[in-house]
């Protein structure tokens, strides 16, 4: 997502956000509404395939877990003197959350999130590897996956697996996955990049 330079800045207060419907907004950073940019079919396909794979990997006999895609997540407010510059809201491409304490709540979901994923695009890559990496770490989200594409934005080249360091508030790259994504926490998962970009969902 990006904000074109020729568009007027629109500020969204905490009160306006809480009084409205979260899905009526796009991402908000320091109170500024960020214009949503349309994503490519390749970007959308990878999100759908990965969401299905994570959902399939959830243990039905284990703790309550839910997968969500492109749903709002309120992050910790900024702390400027100007109160209109406080609100921070993101719409991650995919999250896996602990749903033991109830239904999805935009106010609490960051604290419930076990895994967050962003699939990069030409418009979002700087934000995905920069400010989002910082913001998600500050929320204490244990795992952040960043899906990287080749320069033509057609093929996945690698998936960066970031985990919190000893401080609990900064990510370090634990592993960079090539050809396939393999996880053991917070779910046990193995899926090839080919399957993530397949036009047909993999079977059983």
HUVEN-V914880 format. One line per field, one symbol per residue. ss: DSSP state (2 for helix, 1 for strand, 0 for the rest). psi: psi as a letter, one per 30 degrees, with the letter a starting at -180 (. if undefined). A space follows every 10 residues. Layout:
# HUVEN-V914880
ss: ???
psi: ???
This chain:
# HUVEN-V914880
ss: 0000000000 1002222220 0222000110 0110000000 2222222222 2222222000 0000111100 0011000000 0022200011 0001111100 0000000022 2211111110 0000222220 2222222200 0011111110 0000011111 1111000000 1111111001 1110000011 1122220000 0000
psi: kljkfgkkkk kkleeeeffa kegflakkkh fkkkkkkkll eeeeeeeeee eeeeeffkjf falkkkkkkh lkjklkklhl ejffgekkkl ikeklkljgf galkjfffee ffkfkkkkjl leffeeeefc eeeeeeeffg kekkkjjkll ffhekkeljk jklkaffggk kkjekkkkek kklfkfljkk kleeefgkfk klk.
